Amino acid sequence: MDYTLKRDKELANLFNTIPSNATYTSNNIQNEIIEHMSKIVTEEIVRDIAEEWYTLKVDGTKDPTGCENISIVLRYVDKTNCVKERLLSMATTQHFYAISLTKLIISQLKENGLSTGKILSQCYDGASVMSGTQGGVQKVLQEELQREVPYVHCFNHQLHLVIVHVMRSENALANFFDVCSSLYKYFRKPTVSAVYTGQKLKRLLEQRWTGHLATVTVIMNSFSNIFSLLQQMEDSQTSSTDVRLEATGLLKAITQPSFHFIACITHKVLSLLDPPNTLLQAHTTNLYTGVSVIQSALKCVGELRCESEFDILWEEFSKERESAEPPTVPAQKRRRQSTQWKDFVVDTTFGQNRMEGEKTECKRLYFSILDGVVGEMSTRFSERNSKFIQALSALHPRSESFLDGDKVKPLLDLTGMEFKEAEFSVAQRFLKDEIAKSDDNCTTAGILQRYSDALSAMPTVLQTLKIGLTFGASTATCESSFSTLKNVFSDHRRSMLHRRKANLIQLAVERDLTCKFTGEWKEKLLRRFNTASRRLQLF
């Protein structure tokens, strides 16, 4: 309305006299405008994909009303050879089983004008309804399309499952995080949080292991503050009995030798897994890069499994333990020697002293945790042995099998492209010569950006490079849309219709497109809005 008043001076003069029921600010008008905006954004996404291959990423979550929200994200390489991940739609369903979900996904693709024949791969979490080899969505979709569509289990979810399963296999580790969770709840009490001066503890979520790293970091950095406050609350005569008793229990738990040692080892391991987790959340990270970084992290964790690394960690732990000023151990009652042994001499000791016993138990925990992490990661990230990972490796400029026809062939078979030996031979020689001249650390994406003009004469090679970047490794964009859902569907907006909610989520996630409505897309939006019968013609 403001935009139109600036353009139409006559309407601006009459604006003060027109009926107040034509202000175009009602909830129905808002919903209609939001609907038009979302449709324009979706049309732009579909136009940008055009005839390119894309990876399908799907995840679901329930909102506070119990409605199941299905986030459908597409990963593709656009006309400018840039990797993009776009939220196509946020759908809902009442029937959360594989066949209904598959039908919902296919209907959303077709309704928006996308061809299911261009689905290159699919990436979901490990829920059986999605990943099941017999009746999961990934299997039903392949049967529906009657062709192979490789499934990739989200790497971020797999990293989370590594930690979860290691916690289940080692009781001491599970008990450690139970204590951390109890500390978080205790320090949220008003009487406790009011006097606590250290770093705030983080909430532990079963769905997110990154909170575990944040919690361990806070405990290591603020152990003295936590210990001092628990002592203060235990001795406080003004606090309630429950608060004092809980402080006593927590104080005993955190002063156990194994507690601080587990904090040290988990912090070291989770710190090594954090860079891959962060990298996998980036839109530009493809499957090959994800596998490579995971394997690098696995090697780093494996290198910790040796006596020398344990000795280094034990020394660090001992120093931190001394600086943390743990409570003094009460002196034990002095034993009196029995008179019947007065004529005997003991020249050897049996058993271990307290420190040696603690070190033995900590060493067992150390190797048990590392074995669990290495074993879980080795088992879960087995995609490195698949034919597609080998094919993607052959697309990396630094690979010994760069553009090797036999290695790349699985990708060509997957997309139905014909292998043209002449194109690959020329492209291989050309790119190797160009890479040799450059000091840059070339990647597949860099090759595609820098030499796309030259490779246009070799369309099969160009398309193969694009396909290599289209394979995704994570559903992080879907998770991002769920974070937006919490902001849009807040406690004060529970009566919002799903259509409005879904449209607002898409507009918030695709903000780089949404901002165009204040500029180049403004007239397009007004034209579309004005197609209906209006009391005042705004355009």
C-alpha positions in Angstrom: 0.0 0.0 0.0 2.8 2.4 0.9 4.6 1.5 -2.3 1.5 2.2 -4.4 0.9 5.6 -2.6 4.4 6.7 -3.6 3.7 5.8 -7.2 0.2 7.2 -7.5 -0.2 10.8 -6.4 -3.9 10.9 -7.0 -4.4 7.9 -4.8 -2.2 9.5 -2.2 -4.4 12.5 -2.1 -7.6 10.4 -1.7 -6.0 8.1 0.8 -7.3 10.0 3.9 -10.9 9.9 2.6 -11.2 6.3 1.5 -13.0 3.7 3.7 -10.9 2.2 6.5 -12.0 -1.3 5.4 -9.5 -1.2 2.5 -6.2 -1.1 4.3 -5.1 -4.5 3.2 -3.7 -5.5 6.6 -6.2 -8.3 7.7 -5.0 -11.8 8.5 -6.5 -13.1 5.3 -4.6 -10.6 3.2 -1.4 -11.4 5.1 -1.8 -15.1 4.4 -2.5 -14.4 0.7 0.6 -12.3 0.4 2.7 -14.8 2.2 1.3 -17.5 0.0 2.3 -15.6 -3.2 5.7 -14.9 -1.8 6.3 -18.6 -1.1 5.1 -19.7 -4.5 7.4 -17.2 -6.2 10.4 -18.5 -4.1 9.5 -22.1 -5.0 9.1 -21.3 -8.7 12.6 -19.7 -8.6 14.1 -22.8 -6.9 12.5 -25.1 -9.6 13.7 -22.8 -12.4 17.2 -22.8 -10.9 17.3 -26.6 -10.8 15.9 -26.8 -14.4 17.1 -30.2 -15.8 19.9 -30.7 -13.3 20.3 -33.8 -11.2 19.5 -33.3 -7.5 19.9 -35.1 -4.2 16.7 -35.6 -2.1 17.1 -34.8 1.7 14.1 -35.4 4.0 13.7 -35.3 7.7 10.7 -34.9 10.1 9.9 -33.5 13.5 6.8 -32.9 15.5 5.8 -29.4 16.6 4.2 -28.7 20.1 0.7 -29.5 18.7 1.8 -33.0 17.7 1.7 -32.2 13.9 4.4 -34.1 12.0 6.4 -31.6 9.8 8.3 -33.1 6.9 11.2 -30.9 5.6 12.0 -31.6 1.9 15.4 -30.2 0.8 17.1 -30.5 -2.6 20.8 -30.3 -3.3 22.0 -29.5 -6.8 24.6 -27.6 -8.9 23.1 -24.6 -10.6 23.9 -23.0 -13.9 26.8 -21.0 -12.4 28.3 -24.3 -11.2 27.6 -23.5 -7.5 26.4 -26.1 -5.1 23.1 -25.1 -3.5 20.7 -26.6 -1.0 17.1 -25.3 -1.0 14.1 -26.0 1.1 11.4 -26.9 -1.4 8.5 -27.3 1.1 7.5 -28.1 4.6 4.7 -30.7 4.4 2.6 -32.5 7.0 1.3 -36.0 7.4 -0.8 -38.0 9.8 0.5 -41.4 8.6 4.1 -41.7 9.4 5.0 -44.9 7.6 7.2 -45.6 4.5 4.6 -45.9 1.8 2.7 -42.7 2.8 5.9 -40.7 3.2 7.2 -41.8 -0.2 3.9 -40.8 -1.8 4.0 -37.5 0.0 7.6 -36.8 -1.2 6.8 -37.7 -4.8 3.6 -35.6 -4.8 5.5 -32.6 -3.5 8.1 -32.9 -6.2 5.5 -33.3 -9.0 3.2 -30.6 -7.8 6.1 -28.1 -8.0 7.1 -29.2 -11.5 10.2 -31.3 -10.7 11.0 -34.6 -12.4 11.5 -37.6 -10.2 13.7 -39.0 -12.9 16.4 -36.6 -11.9 16.7 -37.8 -8.3 20.4 -38.7 -8.1 20.6 -39.9 -4.5 18.7 -39.7 -1.2 19.9 -38.7 2.3 18.0 -39.4 5.5 18.6 -40.2 9.1 18.8 -43.7 10.4 15.2 -44.2 11.5 13.9 -47.5 10.3 11.0 -45.9 8.5 13.5 -43.9 6.4 16.5 -46.2 6.1 15.0 -49.7 6.2 16.5 -52.0 3.6 13.2 -53.9 3.1 10.4 -51.4 3.8 12.0 -48.0 4.4 11.5 -44.9 2.3 14.8 -45.3 0.6 13.8 -48.8 -0.6 10.2 -47.9 -1.5 11.3 -44.9 -3.5 13.7 -47.0 -5.6 10.9 -49.5 -6.2 8.5 -46.7 -7.2 11.1 -45.2 -9.6 12.2 -48.7 -10.7 15.9 -47.7 -10.7 18.8 -47.4 -8.3 18.9 -44.3 -6.1 21.8 -44.6 -3.7 20.9 -43.9 0.0 23.3 -42.1 2.3 22.8 -42.2 6.0 23.3 -38.6 7.3 26.8 -38.3 8.6 25.9 -35.9 11.4 23.4 -38.4 12.7 26.0 -41.2 12.5 28.5 -39.2 14.5 25.8 -38.7 17.1 25.0 -42.5 17.2 28.7 -43.2 17.7 28.7 -41.3 21.0 25.3 -42.7 22.0 26.4 -46.3 21.5 29.7 -45.9 23.2 27.9 -44.4 26.2 25.6 -47.4 26.3 28.5 -49.9 26.1 30.5 -48.2 28.9 28.5 -47.7 32.1 31.1 -45.3 33.6 30.7 -42.9 30.6 26.9 -43.1 30.8 27.0 -42.3 34.6 29.3 -39.4 33.9 26.8 -37.7 31.5 24.0 -38.6 34.0 25.9 -36.6 36.6 26.4 -33.8 34.0 22.7 -33.7 33.4 21.9 -33.6 37.1 24.4 -30.7 37.5 22.6 -28.8 34.7 19.2 -29.2 36.4 20.7 -28.4 39.8 22.3 -25.1 38.7 19.1 -24.0 37.1 17.5 -23.8 40.5 16.8 -20.1 41.3 18.6 -20.2 44.7 21.6 -21.8 43.1 21.9 -19.9 39.8 21.7 -16.6 41.7 25.1 -17.2 43.4 26.9 -19.2 40.7 29.6 -17.2 39.0 31.1 -19.8 36.6 30.2 -20.6 33.0 26.7 -21.8 32.5 26.3 -25.5 32.0 24.7 -26.7 28.7 21.7 -28.8 28.3 22.2 -32.4 27.2 19.9 -33.6 24.4 19.7 -37.2 23.1 19.4 -35.9 19.6 22.5 -33.7 19.7 25.9 -34.8 20.9 27.4 -31.3 20.4 25.8 -30.5 23.8 28.0 -33.1 25.4 31.2 -31.4 24.2 29.9 -28.0 25.4 29.0 -29.5 28.8 32.4 -31.2 29.2 34.2 -28.0 28.2 32.3 -26.0 30.9 33.0 -28.6 33.5 36.7 -28.5 32.8 36.9 -24.7 32.7 34.7 -24.1 35.7 35.3 -27.1 37.9 36.6 -25.0 40.8 33.5 -22.7 40.7 31.2 -25.8 40.5 33.0 -27.5 43.4 33.1 -24.3 45.6 29.4 -23.6 45.1 28.4 -27.2 45.8 30.4 -27.0 49.1 28.8 -23.7 49.9 25.3 -25.1 49.3 26.1 -28.2 51.3 27.1 -26.1 54.3 24.4 -23.4 53.9 21.9 -23.3 56.7 19.5 -21.1 54.8 19.0 -23.5 51.9 16.3 -26.2 51.9 17.1 -29.7 52.9 16.6 -31.0 49.4 19.0 -28.5 48.0 21.7 -29.4 50.6 21.3 -33.1 50.2 21.4 -32.9 46.4 24.6 -30.8 46.7 26.1 -33.4 48.9 25.4 -36.2 46.3 26.7 -34.1 43.4 29.8 -33.1 45.4 30.6 -36.8 46.0 30.1 -37.7 42.4 32.3 -35.0 40.9 35.1 -35.6 43.3 35.5 -39.2 42.2 38.8 -39.7 40.3 37.1 -41.3 37.4 34.8 -38.3 36.9 37.5 -35.8 36.1 39.5 -38.2 34.0 36.4 -39.1 31.9 35.9 -35.4 31.4 39.5 -35.2 30.0 39.2 -38.1 27.6 35.7 -37.2 26.4 36.8 -33.6 25.8 39.8 -34.8 23.7 37.7 -37.3 21.6 34.7 -35.0 21.1 37.0 -32.1 20.1 38.4 -34.3 17.3 34.9 -35.1 16.1 33.7 -31.5 16.3 35.4 -30.2 13.1 33.8 -33.0 10.9 30.5 -32.3 12.5 30.8 -28.6 11.7 32.1 -29.1 8.2 29.2 -31.5 7.4 26.7 -28.8 8.2 28.0 -26.6 5.4 26.0 -26.7 2.1 29.1 -27.0 0.0 30.4 -30.2 1.7 29.9 -33.1 -0.7 29.9 -36.8 0.1 33.5 -37.4 -0.9 34.8 -34.5 1.3 32.6 -35.8 4.1 34.1 -39.3 3.9 37.6 -37.9 3.7 37.2 -35.7 6.8 35.6 -38.5 8.8 38.5 -40.8 8.0 41.0 -38.1 9.0 39.1 -37.7 12.4 39.1 -41.5 12.8 42.8 -41.7 12.3 43.4 -39.0 14.9 41.2 -40.8 17.4 43.1 -44.1 16.6 46.4 -42.4 17.2 45.4 -41.7 20.8 45.2 -45.4 21.5 48.7 -46.0 22.8 50.5 -46.1 26.2 52.4 -42.8 25.5 49.2 -40.9 24.8 47.6 -42.3 28.0 50.7 -41.3 30.0 50.5 -37.7 28.6 46.8 -37.5 29.4 47.3 -38.9 32.9 49.9 -36.3 33.6 47.6 -33.5 32.4 44.8 -35.0 34.5 47.0 -35.2 37.6 48.0 -31.5 37.2 44.5 -30.4 36.7 43.3 -32.5 39.6 45.8 -30.8 41.9 44.9 -27.3 40.6 41.2 -28.0 41.0 41.6 -28.4 44.8 39.5 -31.4 45.4 38.3 -32.1 48.9 40.9 -33.6 51.3 40.5 -37.2 52.0 39.9 -37.8 55.7 42.8 -39.5 57.4 42.2 -43.2 57.9 42.4 -44.6 61.4 45.9 -45.9 62.1 46.0 -49.6 62.3 47.7 -51.4 65.2 49.9 -54.3 64.4 48.8 -57.5 65.8 51.1 -58.9 68.4 51.1 -62.4 66.9 53.1 -61.0 63.9 55.8 -59.2 66.0 58.4 -61.9 65.2 57.8 -61.7 61.4 59.0 -59.4 58.7 57.1 -58.5 55.5 59.5 -57.7 52.6 56.8 -57.5 49.8 53.4 -55.9 49.4 50.3 -57.4 47.9 47.7 -55.5 45.9 47.9 -51.8 44.9 47.9 -48.5 46.7 45.1 -46.1 46.1 46.8 -44.0 43.3 47.9 -47.1 41.4 44.3 -48.5 41.6 42.9 -45.3 40.2 45.4 -45.2 37.4 44.6 -48.8 36.5 40.9 -48.1 36.3 41.4 -44.9 34.3 43.6 -46.8 31.9 40.8 -49.3 31.4 38.3 -46.6 30.8 40.7 -44.8 28.4 41.2 -47.8 26.1 37.6 -48.9 26.4 36.2 -45.5 25.3 38.7 -45.3 22.4 38.0 -48.8 21.2 34.3 -48.1 21.3 34.6 -44.8 19.3 37.0 -46.3 16.7 34.9 -49.5 16.3 31.6 -47.6 15.9 33.1 -45.1 13.4 34.8 -47.9 11.4 31.5 -49.8 11.2 29.2 -46.9 10.5 31.2 -45.0 7.9 31.7 -48.0 5.6 30.7 -45.9 2.5 34.3 -45.4 1.8 34.4 -48.9 0.3 31.5 -48.5 -2.0 31.8 -48.1 -5.7 30.3 -44.6 -5.7 32.9 -43.3 -3.1 35.6 -44.7 -5.4 34.0 -43.0 -8.3 33.8 -39.7 -6.4 37.4 -40.1 -5.4 38.3 -40.3 -9.1 36.8 -36.9 -9.6 39.3 -35.2 -7.2 42.2 -33.5 -9.0 44.8 -34.9 -6.6 43.6 -38.5 -6.9 45.9 -40.9 -8.7 42.8 -42.2 -10.6 41.7 -38.7 -11.6 39.1 -39.1 -14.4 39.8 -42.8 -14.8 37.0 -44.2 -17.0 36.7 -47.5 -15.1 36.5 -45.7 -11.7 34.0 -43.1 -12.9 31.8 -45.5 -14.8 29.4 -46.2 -11.8 28.3 -42.6 -11.9 27.7 -42.7 -15.6 25.7 -45.9 -15.3 23.7 -44.4 -12.4 22.6 -41.4 -14.6 22.3 -43.3 -17.9 25.1 -41.3 -19.6 27.3 -42.8 -22.2 31.0 -43.0 -21.5 33.0 -41.1 -24.1 36.6 -42.1 -23.8 37.9 -39.3 -26.0 36.3 -36.6 -23.8 37.7 -38.1 -20.6 41.2 -38.6 -22.1 41.4 -35.0 -23.4 39.9 -33.6 -20.1 42.3 -35.7 -18.0 45.4 -34.4 -19.9 44.2 -30.8 -20.0 43.3 -30.6 -16.3 46.5 -32.4 -15.2 48.6 -29.9 -17.2 46.7 -26.9 -15.8 46.9 -28.2 -12.2 50.6 -28.7 -12.6 51.0 -25.0 -13.5 49.0 -23.9 -10.5 50.1 -23.9 -6.9 46.6 -23.8 -5.6 45.2 -26.8 -3.8 42.6 -27.7 -6.4 39.3 -29.4 -5.6 36.5 -30.7 -7.8 34.4 -27.6 -7.1 37.4 -25.4 -7.9 38.0 -27.2 -11.2 34.4 -26.8 -12.2 34.4 -23.1 -11.4 37.7 -22.3 -13.1 37.6 -24.4 -16.2 33.8 -24.7 -16.9 34.2 -22.8 -20.2 36.9 -25.2 -21.5 34.9 -28.2 -20.2 31.8 -27.1 -22.0 33.4 -28.7 -25.1 33.4 -32.0 -23.1 29.8 -32.1 -21.8 30.0 -35.6 -20.4 33.0 -34.7 -18.2 31.4 -31.5 -17.2 28.1 -33.2 -16.2 30.1 -35.9 -14.3 31.9 -33.3 -12.2 28.5 -31.7 -11.4 27.1 -35.1 -10.4 30.0 -35.7 -8.1 29.3 -32.5 -6.2 25.5 -33.2 -6.1 26.0 -36.2 -3.7 25.2 -34.9 -0.2 26.4 -36.3 3.2 24.1 -34.6 5.7 20.6 -33.4 6.4 21.8 -30.4 8.3 19.6 -28.1 6.1 16.5 -30.0 7.2 17.6 -29.6 10.8 18.1 -25.8 10.2 14.4 -25.6 9.0 13.4 -27.2 12.3 15.2 -24.5 14.2 13.3 -22.0 12.2 10.1 -23.8 13.0 10.6 -23.2 16.7 11.0 -19.5 16.0 8.0 -19.2 13.8 5.7 -21.5 15.7 6.2 -20.0 19.1 4.1 -20.2 22.2 2.2 -17.1 21.1 1.4 -18.4 17.6 0.0 -21.9 18.3 -3.3 -21.1 16.4 -1.4 -20.5 13.2 -2.5 -22.5 10.2 -0.1 -25.0 8.8 0.0 -23.4 5.3 1.1 -20.0 6.8 3.6 -21.8 9.1 5.1 -23.7 6.2 5.3 -20.6 4.0 7.0 -18.5 6.7 9.5 -21.2 7.4 10.5 -21.4 3.7 10.7 -17.6 3.5 12.9 -17.5 6.6 15.2 -20.3 5.5 15.6 -19.0 1.9 16.2 -15.4 3.1 18.6 -14.7 0.2 15.6 -15.1 -2.1 13.0 -13.5 0.2 15.0 -10.3 0.4 14.4 -9.8 -3.3 10.8 -8.9 -2.6 12.0 -5.5 -1.4 13.6 -4.9 -4.7 13.5 -6.7 -8.0 10.6 -9.0 -7.1 8.4 -6.3 -5.6 6.5 -5.6 -8.8 6.1 -9.3 -9.6 4.5 -9.8 -6.2 2.1 -6.8 -6.6 1.1 -8.0 -10.0 0.2 -11.4 -8.7 -1.6 -10.1 -5.7 -3.6 -7.7 -8.0 -4.9 -10.5 -10.2 -7.8 -11.1 -7.7 -10.7 -8.7 -7.4 -9.7 -5.8 -5.1 -11.5 -2.8 -3.7 -8.5 -0.7 -4.6 -6.2 -1.5 -7.5 -2.7 -1.4 -6.0 -0.8 -1.9 -9.2 
